[in-house]
Amino acid sequence: MGRGKIVIRRIDNSTSRQVTFSKRRTGLLKKAKELAILCDAEIGVIIFSSTGKLHEFASSSMKTVIERYDKMKEENHQLLNLSSQAKIWQREAVQLRQQLEYLQQSHRQLLGEELFGLNVNDLQNLEAQLERSLKGVRTKKEQALTIEVKELHHKGSLVAHENEELHKKLDLLLQEQAELKKVYGLHCNNNELHAHVSLQLSQPQPQKNYLPTETMILGLQLNSKTC
């Protein structure tokens, strides 16, 4: 008779459980050793019994096996992350491509192209979109014109201020000229002279070798008649 099939479940009897553990542990470690020798594989087996006792087998060194395992696990994790990121970027690219196609189609429709197949609601939505776009353009244009008008007003105010300052300087010069005329007029009256006062610029004088600093003479000439 053949051996009956054993139900894989926890053995309640502690003695039977310990005997089964010892037998199967020995068989597992034996199979691991045979696999390492026959297939030139690097194998590490770690077993903790129910009592906390450690049993292990390594084809080379347990430390080397664990380090190699950690390294491979990290590399696999990075590959999984790269694969996940690549899938995310692919989805993003597909979505962006769809958005670009939609925007290009909308742009052509706004220009009056590819309107075939649109129903009344689509045409109304297109018309409303055009109206909103025109309103936005008008708003931007009004803002630009408002800024330009403000700048022109500011420049006009500066010019007006400069003009006012020039008028003040001119009035001051005229006042000084009138006072000069009064002064010279009183002087001639006291000496019983009738003098004629003229204010003019003298012509530039030729340079002299012995006076290099005398290049131009600006003077006030007083031409008086004999009193």
SULGISUL-V277616 format. One record per backbone hydrogen bond with DSSP energy under -0.5 kcal/mol. NH is the residue of the N-H (numbers start at 1). CO is the residue of the C=O. Records with the same first field share a line. If there is no record, write none. Layout:
NH->CO / CO
This chain:
9->7
12->10
17->13
18->14
19->15
20->16
21->17
22->18
23->19
24->20
25->21
26->22
27->23
28->24
29->25
30->26
31->27
32->28
33->29
34->30
35->31
36->32
37->33
38->34
39->35
40->36
41->35 / 36
43->41
45->57
47->55
49->53
52->49
55->47
57->45
59->43
65->61
66->62
67->63
68->64
69->65
70->66
71->67
72->68
73->69
74->70
75->71
76->72
77->73
78->74
79->75
80->76
81->77
82->78
83->79
84->80
85->81
86->82
87->83
88->84
89->85
90->86
91->87
92->88
93->89
94->90
95->91
96->92
97->93
98->94
99->95
100->96
101->97
102->98
103->99
104->100
105->101
106->102
107->103
108->104
109->105
110->106
111->107
112->109
113->108
118->115
123->119
124->120
125->121
126->122
127->123
128->124
129->125
130->126
131->127
132->128
133->129
134->130
135->131
136->132
137->133
138->134
139->135
140->136
141->137
142->138
143->139
144->140
145->141
146->142
147->143
148->144
149->145
150->146
151->147
152->148
153->149
154->150
155->151
156->152
157->153
158->154
159->155
160->156
161->157
162->158
163->159
164->160
165->161
166->162
167->163
168->164
169->165
170->166
171->167
172->168
173->169
174->170
175->171
176->172
177->173
178->174
179->175
180->176
181->177
182->178
183->179
184->180
185->181
186->182
187->183
188->184
189->185
190->186
191->187
192->189
193->188
195->193
196->223
197->195
198->221
200->198
208->211
214->211
215->213
218->216
219->217
221->219
222->220
223->196 / 221
224->222
